Amino acid sequence: MVIDNAQQPPGFVQRVMALPMQRKLMLAGGIAAIVAIFMAMMVWGREGDYRVLYANLSDKDGGAILTQLQQMQVPYKMADGGGAILVPADKVHDVRLKLASAGLPKGSVVGFELMESQKFGVTQFQERLNFQRGLEGELTRSIQSLSSVQSARIHLALPNQNGFFREQQKASASVVLTLYPGRTLDRGQIAGIVHLVSSSVPEMSPKAVSIVDQTGALLSGPQEGADQSGLDAQQLQYVRQIEGNLTQRIRDILEPVVGKDNLRAQVNAELDFSQVESTAEEYKPNQGQQANASIRSQQTTEQLGQGTATPSGVPGAASNQPPVPATAPINGASQPLQAAQGGTTGGNSRREAVTNYEVDKTVRVTRNATGTIKRLNAAVVINNRTVTDAKGKTTTQPLKQEELDQLTALVRETIGFDDKRGDSVKLINTPFQVTKEEPDNTPLWKQPETVDMIRTLAVPGALTLAALIVVFGAIRPAIKAAQPVPAPEEDATHKLSAIVDDPQELPGADHGLPQLEGPSSVDQRLDAARQLARENPSAMANLMRGWMNN
């Protein structure tokens, strides 16, 4: 149903302008507060979480980085008293790459880029000094790339080489390392640093490189005194590996018997890292007869003298023959010289024979292996057995001596017990001390997690609360006051239309009409319509006009 009103109701702006000055100020202030809160939330959301960009910077590098951040229009904050620079978390890596392309932070370490800014008229001494500084800086950067090294400093001693010197001075280097807390360098890493420095400088011997840590302890140097003063890092690591393997073997064999948390074991291993080398030469007499022996050398000397020979024998051709030469056997048997056939001569004879034989010789070289086990000491503690009775009560009982003996025998076999080495195994049974965990009585609002959550939600929660207060305290009442008030004629017209058109709509308290009683609902509606027409004739006229138009 369309009702044609002669006069249109005023708009929202007119209604607002018609409000009292107090309502206008409340509405304007509320809208301004909502806009300010919205802008604050946007700014806080844009800032987000800040992360550390660089820390422990020098004043020179810090100022250069801040200048570059201002030029890049990147927001930043200072933390830890100016010792750290913070930027938004989503821009940390991007800013680091951009600063690295600009050569920041430079730090106190200057490399070969120092040679790029040479001034005109630099002397040879200054050029050599700049080259030395650049080389020291490059070596420092290389050493600082190691995971265990926090900072490093290198001093190079590069003597001036002159061709007129007979003996040129050798270069040397000193390295000072600052290690991270709880980290160490093994022998291999130290040797790598030594060779890195010595290989970067011409004609530098690795023995001329000295490395010390922040405590002043010498890390490099000969290892000959390692066995006298103590074990080096590799030997200590090997000892710990042996002890750890033996301890784990004890746990693996006893835990299924006594339980995982009812066993404590410790093994102490004494190893021998001394290197022993022995050489032995053994001489044995010739075995068997001399005929089977080998002859090294042989010397024979014979001498015959011619004298007055007296003829003897039967005269004839046989007695006038010359004597036969003397012979000697090779085996060294002494036999008389053979006389001349036909009788004894009257000359002098002399014979000498020297024979040298090979003698047996055995050379044996023995080298003992390093890292052999000298002695093993094992200590094992076992908790009492937990027993639960029929009523559900839990008690602890000590192990029997037979069970302890069996477990001791298992431990001995596990570690390779040897009486000749003096090994010892001690296994005892005692109740473990149970540590009761004390409940945390810290209130919820004092716990670190709660405090962090409150700090995180404090700003958005406060802004949201302020927005709700402004909306319900200032804006909503002003808007409600600006709503149009329904006219009495329109209200009466609406009620009359409802009574006439809707058969189920009966007059009552909901329409502001008195409750009518009668035998018929139609009569009640007619009576109500007549009463409403008498009270509001203009409403009845508008209703009739609407019916006629339709």
Secondary structure, DSSP 8 states (H G I E B T S, - for coil): -----SS----HHHHHHTS-HHHHHHHHHHHHHHHHHHHHHHHHHHH--EEEEEES--HHHHHHHHHHHHHHT---EEETTTTEEEEEGGGHHHHHHHHHHTT----S---GGGGGG--TT--HHHHHHHHHHHHHHHHHHHHHTSTTEEEEEEEEE-----TT-SS----EEEEEEEE-TT----HHHHHHHHHHHHHHSTT--GGGEEEE-TT--B--S-STTHHHH---HHHHHHHHHHHHHHHHHHHHHHHHHH-TTSEEEEEEEEEE----EEEEEEEE---S-GGGS-EEEEEEEEEEE-------SSSSTTTTS--------TT---------TTS--S-EEEEEEEEEE--EEEEEEEE--SSEEEEEEEEEEE--EEEE-TTS-EEEE---HHHHHHHHHHHHHHHT--TTTT-EEEEEE--------------GGGSHHHHHHHHHHHHHHHHHHHHHHHIIIIIHHHHHHTS----HHHHHHHHHHHHHH-TT---SGGGT------S-HHHHHHHHHHHHHHH-HHHHHHHHHHHHH-
